[in-house]
């Protein structure tokens, strides 16, 4: 039986990547990093949004400033890419669409990548940005942590770390297709294998090895937030596609957070691909999701 073909721009890009990965199984990590910079191709350039390459708390990144944005409201964006790939550049347009819809500024963090810098370097970088914003006078409740895929893991883990340390929590946490299960045991990795054009169990395993190369336990709740508790967690937004391999991660996170009394909004993209809001400006369903995130953020 033939496999389904992509029906959206993001699926087409993922399918193109998969062909190259299969043709070049020994592709170097550096070459994979160059490939993943292509992620931004799925997103249109948002209108009336400015970008500045800068740093916060000694951490490099891109400051995203939509016209008319409230300077007192900030999003800290942790990009996806399996902790080893992706960058502020690959995600700046997605951040621009989201920040513009929300009327806020955003800082897309160019955190250190694994395996050169394994866990918890990425969390430390995100929290250094958070502290720098507080030092600038931004109120904790006016900061929103945002993350997609592995960046969704980081956004959640950063919040858990702040809670553990008794430090001010962000006012909101927003995740897109978060990758949380560092044991690589999610059922939908298998059941959705034929409808997810990017993610495979083998690919996940490689990134887990890179992220945990410092010896961290895959069941550590700051590595794998599916082992965490969520009492006192800020309002949480989760969106994911029901046909993607990591869908079970989102379902489990939502169930855990709701059982702890956390205010959770769960949005499902029927038939979409991993991090489907990447198609902002190109696909109506992605634009609808950006609008839904903004409505949640402003509420």
Buried (B, 14 or more C-beta within 10 A) or exposed (E): EEEEEBEBBBBBBBBBBBEEBEEEEEBEBEEBBEBBBEBBBBBBEBEEBEBEEEBBBEBBBBBBBBEEBEEEBBBBBBBBBBBBBBBBBBBBBBBBBBBBBBBBBBBBBBBBBBBEBBBBBBBBBBBBBBBBBBEEEBEBEBBBBBBBBBBBBBBBBBBBBBBEEEEBBBBBBBBBBBBBBBBEEBEBBEBBEEBBBBBBEEBBEBBBEBBBBEEBBBEBBBBBBBBBBBEEBBBBBBBBBBBBBBBBBBBBBBEBBBEBEBEBBBBBBEBBBBBBBBBBBBBEBBBEBBEBBBEBBEE
